[in-house]
Amino acid sequence: MEKRAVKRKYSPLAKNSFLFFIGFTTYISIEVIWRGRSHWSMGLVGGLCFLLIGLLNKRYSWELSLVWQCLASAAIITVLELIAGLILNVWLGLGIWDYTNLPLNFMGQISLLYSLLWIPLSLFAIFFDDWLRHFLFCEEKPYYRIGKWCFTF
């Protein structure tokens, strides 16, 4: 007997709220593992980053190479980190992070080193977003393109 997949319809608000929560908790967890601490505001930044990476991925995954998706996603994270850093660290003086000791930093809020680290993190976020959308929200199975090669999981 063949099992038929049940298509469920979720409101965009419910789906995006869930994805934001996943990004919120995942980013805080990564920070605690990496630095030994985090701040609730980093969860907000992580949730927003995950949502934007997912939207970029959903909108362009068929046309845009996975490499370009990762680079664009890393740029999104870097810009959001700069905005959050200027507001939280510079304007409000919370001192959540400080990259002034790292080479190629800008105002101690972003660093080329971390911008490069966002590339593999973006790859994880793209795959994780696709997995969640496919298996939890019954969206189309994703496929990826690197140059002329296409693949799926």
Buried (B, 14 or more C-beta within 10 A) or exposed (E): EEEEEEEEEBEEEEBBBBBBEBBBBBBBEBBEEEEEEBBEBBBBBBBBBBBBBBBBBBEEBEEBBBBBBBBBBBBBBBBBBBBBBBEBBEEEEEEBBEBEEEEEBBEBBBBBEBBEBBBEBBBEBBBBBBEBBBEBBEBEEBEBBEEEEEEEE
